[in-house]
Amino acid sequence: MKKSLCVVKGLFLVALSCVTGVLPAITFAQAQDNDKSVKQDVKDAGHSTKEATKKTGSSIKKGTKKVVNKSATKTADTADKVADKTKP
């Protein structure tokens, strides 16, 4: 009985010594994975922001062109009306 108790204590000590060596390695490996994940998340956010900016700029350009063309058309129409009224 005493011999089996000593064996159990020995195995318990070996298991504890292994755990103290393995746990930091596991947590370090997870920390590196999280760092990579965070880096990738930041990169993805940057790319998304870039694409959104390009899309917004394109929409603004398109809208500005519409406004300029419409105002030029209205200006020409108004000029024609004034020219018609001022003809002798």
N, C-alpha and C positions, 0 to 999 in steps of 0.2 A: 504494500500500500504506500509506504514511504517512497519507494523507488518510483512509482508511477506519478506521485505528487511532484517529485523532483523533475521528472521528465516534462510534466505539464508546465511547471514553472520555467524550465529552460526554453520550451517552445514559446511560451508567452513572452519571455524576454527577447527572444530572437524576432518574434513578430513585431514587438514594439520598436526594436531598433530598426527594422526594415521600414516601418511606417514613418518614422522620423526622417528617413532618407528619401522616401518616395514622395511624401506630401509636398515638400517644397518644389520638387521637380514637376509635379503635376500642376501646381498653381502657377509656376513660371511658364509652363507650356500654354496654359489657358490665357495668361496675360499677353503672351505674344500673339496668340490668335485674336484676342480682343483688339490689340493694337492694330493688327492688319485689317480687321473688320472696320475699325474706326477710320483708318486711313482710306479704305475703299469707300466708306460712306461719305467722307469729305470730298473725295474725287467725284463720286456720283452726284453729289449736291452741286459741285462746281460745274459739271457738264450740264446738268439740268438748268442751272441758272443761265448758262451761256445760250442754250437752246431757247429758253424763254425770252431772253433779251433779243435774240435774233428775230424771233417770231413777232415780238412786240414792235421792234423797229420796222419790220416789213409791213405790219398793219398800219403803223403811223405814216409810213411813206405812201402807201396806197391811199389812205384817207386824205392825206395832204394833196396828192395829185388830183383826186376827185374834186376837192374844194377849189383848187386853183383853176382847173378846167371849167368847172361850173361858173365860177366868178368871171372868168374870161368870156365865156359864152354870154352871160347876162350883160356884161359890159358892152360887148359887141351889139347885142340886141338893143340896149338902151341907146347906144351911139347911133344905130340905124333909125330909131324912132325920132331922136333929136334932129338927125339930118333930114328926115322926111318933113318935119315941122318947119325947118328953117329954109327949105327950098323956096325960091321965088315963084 
